[in-house]
């Protein structure tokens, strides 16, 4: 199982429509939203390219936004290969 861990931008939440669209994908096993984090659990990854879009809604105005971080790792080997990146508004 693979986990995509997304830290949300300060002042933003994931929309319910975004959650529904992700849950309807066959590769997605489960989605958890905790505080400012979204965890997307995937059955597995293969060589096929995958794109995941999270629609966010700004609920609090925040100045000087910092980029959000995204980590992808194997649930059973969290200390193994990890892919990290960061994303900002409009990225």
C-alpha positions as a Markdown table, in Angstrom:
| # | Residue | x | y | z |
|---|---|---|---|---|
| 1 | Unk | 0.0 | 0.0 | 0.0 |
| 2 | Unk | 1.2 | 3.5 | -0.9 |
| 3 | Unk | 0.4 | 6.7 | 1.0 |
| 4 | Unk | 0.2 | 10.2 | -0.4 |
| 5 | Unk | 0.5 | 12.6 | 2.5 |
| 6 | Unk | -0.5 | 16.2 | 1.7 |
| 7 | Unk | -0.1 | 19.0 | 4.2 |
| 8 | Unk | -2.7 | 21.6 | 3.4 |
| 9 | Unk | -1.9 | 25.3 | 2.9 |
| 10 | Unk | -2.7 | 27.3 | 6.1 |
| 11 | Unk | -6.3 | 28.5 | 5.9 |
| 12 | Unk | -7.4 | 26.0 | 3.3 |
| 13 | Unk | -9.6 | 22.8 | 3.5 |
| 14 | Unk | -10.2 | 20.1 | 1.0 |
| 15 | Unk | -13.6 | 20.3 | -0.6 |
| 16 | Unk | -16.1 | 17.5 | -0.2 |
| 17 | Unk | -16.4 | 17.3 | -4.1 |
| 18 | Unk | -12.6 | 16.7 | -4.3 |
| 19 | Unk | -12.9 | 13.9 | -1.7 |
| 20 | Unk | -15.7 | 12.3 | -3.6 |
| 21 | Unk | -13.8 | 12.5 | -6.9 |
| 22 | Unk | -10.7 | 10.9 | -5.3 |
| 23 | Unk | -12.8 | 8.1 | -3.6 |
| 24 | Unk | -14.3 | 7.2 | -6.9 |
| 25 | Unk | -10.9 | 6.3 | -8.4 |
| 26 | Unk | -10.3 | 2.5 | -8.3 |
| 27 | Unk | -6.7 | 2.9 | -7.2 |
| 28 | Unk | -7.7 | 4.9 | -4.0 |
| 29 | Unk | -8.4 | 2.6 | -1.1 |
| 30 | Unk | -9.1 | 5.2 | 1.6 |
| 31 | Unk | -8.9 | 8.9 | 2.4 |
| 32 | Unk | -8.3 | 10.4 | 5.9 |
| 33 | Unk | -8.4 | 14.1 | 6.7 |
| 34 | Unk | -6.8 | 15.1 | 10.0 |
| 35 | Unk | -6.3 | 18.7 | 11.0 |
| 36 | Unk | -4.2 | 20.2 | 8.2 |
| 37 | Unk | -3.2 | 16.9 | 6.6 |
| 38 | Unk | -4.8 | 14.7 | 3.9 |
| 39 | Unk | -3.8 | 11.0 | 3.7 |
| 40 | Unk | -4.6 | 9.2 | 0.5 |
| 41 | Unk | -4.1 | 5.4 | 0.7 |
| 42 | Unk | -3.5 | 3.6 | -2.6 |
| 43 | Unk | -3.7 | -0.1 | -3.3 |
| 44 | Unk | -0.4 | 0.0 | -5.2 |
| 45 | Unk | 1.5 | 2.0 | -7.8 |
| 46 | Unk | 2.8 | 0.7 | -11.1 |
| 47 | Unk | 4.7 | 2.3 | -14.0 |
| 48 | Unk | 1.6 | 4.0 | -15.2 |
| 49 | Unk | 1.5 | 7.8 | -14.6 |
| 50 | Unk | -1.2 | 8.9 | -12.1 |
| 51 | Unk | -2.5 | 12.5 | -11.5 |
| 52 | Unk | -4.3 | 13.5 | -8.3 |
| 53 | Unk | -6.1 | 16.8 | -8.0 |
| 54 | Unk | -7.1 | 18.2 | -4.7 |
| 55 | Unk | -9.6 | 21.1 | -4.8 |
| 56 | Unk | -9.1 | 23.4 | -1.9 |
| 57 | Unk | -11.3 | 26.1 | -0.4 |
| 58 | Unk | -9.9 | 29.0 | 1.4 |
| 59 | Unk | -11.7 | 29.4 | 4.7 |
| 60 | Unk | -9.3 | 31.8 | 6.5 |
| 61 | Unk | -7.3 | 34.6 | 4.9 |
| 62 | Unk | -3.6 | 34.0 | 5.6 |
| 63 | Unk | -0.7 | 36.3 | 4.6 |
| 64 | Unk | 2.7 | 35.0 | 3.5 |
| 65 | Unk | 1.5 | 31.5 | 2.6 |
| 66 | Unk | 4.3 | 28.9 | 2.7 |
| 67 | Unk | 4.3 | 26.0 | 0.2 |
| 68 | Unk | 2.5 | 22.8 | 1.2 |
| 69 | Unk | 4.5 | 19.6 | 1.3 |
| 70 | Unk | 3.6 | 16.3 | -0.3 |
| 71 | Unk | 5.2 | 12.9 | 0.6 |
| 72 | Unk | 4.7 | 9.6 | -1.1 |
| 73 | Unk | 5.8 | 6.5 | 0.6 |
| 74 | Unk | 5.2 | 2.7 | 1.1 |
| 75 | Unk | 2.9 | 2.1 | 4.1 |
| 76 | Unk | 4.9 | -1.1 | 5.0 |
| 77 | Unk | 8.3 | 0.5 | 4.7 |
| 78 | Unk | 7.9 | 4.2 | 5.7 |
| 79 | Unk | 11.6 | 4.6 | 6.2 |
| 80 | Unk | 12.3 | 3.4 | 2.7 |
| 81 | Unk | 11.9 | 5.3 | -0.5 |
| 82 | Unk | 10.1 | 8.6 | -0.1 |
| 83 | Unk | 9.3 | 11.2 | -2.7 |
| 84 | Unk | 8.8 | 14.7 | -1.4 |
| 85 | Unk | 7.8 | 17.9 | -3.1 |
| 86 | Unk | 6.2 | 21.2 | -2.3 |
| 87 | Unk | 3.3 | 23.0 | -3.8 |
| 88 | Unk | 1.9 | 26.5 | -3.5 |
| 89 | Unk | -1.3 | 28.2 | -4.6 |
| 90 | Unk | -1.8 | 27.7 | -8.3 |
| 91 | Unk | 0.9 | 25.1 | -8.6 |
